[in-house]
Amino acid sequence: MEQFERKVTKIGNSFGITLPIELLKQVGLAQGDDVQVEVKDGKIVLRKKEQITLPEGVDAEFMDILNDVIKEHDKAFKGLVNR
């Protein structure tokens, strides 16, 4: 596994890091791609956001609301799985 060292840089009111083009190519990322960022076990995990194509007739706004409800009640849904 290759390792790269980068410095955290101030960008406007935020902070960021640059990523080498060869690293982006390895994981299939390009300028303008959306990424997901999460903290897991004290580490930052960065991954390319999956593009989902909704079936015809399914509204994107409905899916956003559904995702919010699922996140809000995640613990309850997981509890139902074991019943």
FENHUTA-V431830 format. One record per residue. RES is the residue in three letters. PHI is phi as a letter, one per 30 degrees, with the letter a starting at -180 (none if undefined). BURIAL is # if it has 16 or more other C-alpha atoms within 10 Angstrom, else .. Layout:
RES_PHI_BURIAL ; RES_PHI_BURIAL
//
This chain:
MET_none_. ; GLU_d_. ; GLN_b_. ; PHE_b_. ; GLU_c_. ; ARG_b_. ; LYS_c_. ; VAL_d_. ; THR_c_. ; LYS_d_. ; ILE_b_. ; GLY_i_. ; ASN_c_. ; SER_c_. ; PHE_b_. ; GLY_a_. ; ILE_b_. ; THR_c_. ; LEU_b_. ; PRO_d_. ; ILE_e_. ; GLU_d_. ; LEU_d_. ; LEU_d_. ; LYS_d_. ; GLN_d_. ; VAL_c_. ; GLY_i_. ; LEU_c_# ; ALA_b_. ; GLN_e_. ; GLY_j_. ; ASP_d_. ; ASP_d_. ; VAL_b_. ; GLN_c_. ; VAL_b_. ; GLU_b_. ; VAL_c_. ; LYS_b_. ; ASP_h_. ; GLY_i_. ; LYS_b_. ; ILE_d_. ; VAL_c_. ; LEU_c_. ; ARG_b_. ; LYS_d_. ; LYS_d_. ; GLU_d_. ; GLN_d_. ; ILE_c_. ; THR_c_. ; LEU_d_. ; PRO_d_. ; GLU_e_. ; GLY_j_. ; VAL_c_. ; ASP_d_. ; ALA_d_. ; GLU_d_. ; PHE_d_. ; MET_d_. ; ASP_d_. ; ILE_d_. ; LEU_d_. ; ASN_d_. ; ASP_d_. ; VAL_d_. ; ILE_d_. ; LYS_d_. ; GLU_d_. ; HIS_c_. ; ASP_e_. ; LYS_d_. ; ALA_d_. ; PHE_d_. ; LYS_d_. ; GLY_d_. ; LEU_d_. ; VAL_d_. ; ASN_d_. ; ARG_c_.
//
